[in-house]
């Protein structure tokens, strides 16, 4: 059962207490450079199956995760600064401050030389307060907030060189009649370093998800842009070929199947050497130029068994694991969303995720190419597959690897289906599928 916590602090600061130590996770939302106000956040520990759902007005979240040692958190005297937005900024940036006790608040801004350039001082009530900062022509500032003997600091990065007086402006608060309560504590969310978290942010009536195993305090930005080149990485130059990229909410994928390495012909078999080896449908190189290569699992993983490893992907990218695929499926399906149990089933699943990922308006898929809309720009192609020395399914089937050693789950999409099939590889390992890479 999900634990529900009503929260009251701008942006999300999640404290994971592990053996008496804490990790703070800060969440924000973005849509291709435009700030997105988060309505709620769902967090699930995929390693231990614990989960929690956070609801809050005005995009306000604070969660305290208590670790396996039953550490009891004390929020008395807490003071927390959110990361400022935008950052970097030109003319103005905004930030938020939570204090759990009222008192004198002293905010000071310093340049990198330690010179005091702006100050705000006032007696404030407990709760979340909003501020803006006007820069004075320097590129880096340190902002320090102190109340009740406690201090919180953030760095501000400015791209403007306009000379003017720095200024801190008070924008208001999130509470009425000073009835704000301190954050609730979720005291049974088990977490240890190395655990993998699924995090889903809800904003603008859209859900966006990401996966990570946090080991230190981290800022996570849920991305709400989709069907555009990946923000900051529109193309990737890898092994002499330019790959386009596609942003699908918080995931960034290569838009084309990977085509790297030297072609070998059936009945040759890839070996563990210094050369990446691929099959091309019908032993014809031009098929690889269109559909990408077909790779044995071991060759794709470069003879490692690390789930989510880089394998033959470019640096900074990795072979998607089963959860990467599940995240994508939930992001593009119109009914079964991110984290839904549907995506953990085998066989044909979902409603229209396959159709929304398959390339449409092309002669590469054989008709009827059911449901194909390519609504998110993923451009899934029917590269077919290679098994037991034979090539099968070009134009009819697209098969894609994931990186789990146990299970070796793969996906396939068919010309007559709008669904996506998930299966573990069974029997012979002499199977070659297409490869897509996802950004770290």
HELIX and SHEET records of a PDB file:
HELIX    1   1 UNK A   57  UNK A   59  5                                   3    
HELIX    2   2 UNK A  281  UNK A  283  5                                   3    
HELIX    3   3 UNK A  285  UNK A  291  1                                   7    
HELIX    4   4 UNK A  297  UNK A  300  1                                   4    
HELIX    5   5 UNK A  322  UNK A  332  1                                  11    
HELIX    6   6 UNK A  341  UNK A  344  5                                   4    
HELIX    7   7 UNK A  353  UNK A  357  1                                   5    
SHEET    1   A 5 UNK A   3  UNK A   7  0                                        
SHEET    2   A 5 UNK A  51  UNK A  56  1                                        
SHEET    3   A 5 UNK A  40  UNK A  45 -1                                        
SHEET    4   A 5 UNK A 197  UNK A 203 -1                                        
SHEET    5   A 5 UNK A 206  UNK A 212 -1                                        
SHEET    1   B 5 UNK A  34  UNK A  36  0                                        
SHEET    2   B 5 UNK A  21  UNK A  31 -1                                        
SHEET    3   B 5 UNK A  11  UNK A  18 -1                                        
SHEET    4   B 5 UNK A  60  UNK A  65  1                                        
SHEET    5   B 5 UNK A 185  UNK A 186  1                                        
SHEET    1   C 3 UNK A  34  UNK A  36  0                                        
SHEET    2   C 3 UNK A  21  UNK A  31 -1                                        
SHEET    3   C 3 UNK A 218  UNK A 223  1                                        
SHEET    1   D 4 UNK A  79  UNK A  81  0                                        
SHEET    2   D 4 UNK A  93  UNK A  99 -1                                        
SHEET    3   D 4 UNK A 127  UNK A 134 -1                                        
SHEET    4   D 4 UNK A 167  UNK A 173 -1                                        
SHEET    1   E 4 UNK A 116  UNK A 124  0                                        
SHEET    2   E 4 UNK A 103  UNK A 111 -1                                        
SHEET    3   E 4 UNK A 140  UNK A 147 -1                                        
SHEET    4   E 4 UNK A 150  UNK A 157 -1                                        
SHEET    1   F 3 UNK A 226  UNK A 228  0                                        
SHEET    2   F 3 UNK A 241  UNK A 248 -1                                        
SHEET    3   F 3 UNK A 235  UNK A 238 -1                                        
SHEET    1   G 3 UNK A 226  UNK A 228  0                                        
SHEET    2   G 3 UNK A 241  UNK A 248 -1                                        
SHEET    3   G 3 UNK A 251  UNK A 254 -1                                        
SHEET    1   H 2 UNK A 262  UNK A 263  0                                        
SHEET    2   H 2 UNK A 277  UNK A 278  1                                        
SHEET    1   I 4 UNK A 295  UNK A 296  0                                        
SHEET    2   I 4 UNK A 431  UNK A 433 -1                                        
SHEET    3   I 4 UNK A 385  UNK A 387 -1                                        
SHEET    4   I 4 UNK A 390  UNK A 392 -1                                        
SHEET    1   J 2 UNK A 317  UNK A 319  0                                        
SHEET    2   J 2 UNK A 437  UNK A 439 -1                                        
SHEET    1   K 4 UNK A 347  UNK A 349  0                                        
SHEET    2   K 4 UNK A 420  UNK A 424 -1                                        
SHEET    3   K 4 UNK A 409  UNK A 414 -1                                        
SHEET    4   K 4 UNK A 397  UNK A 401 -1                                        
END                                                                             
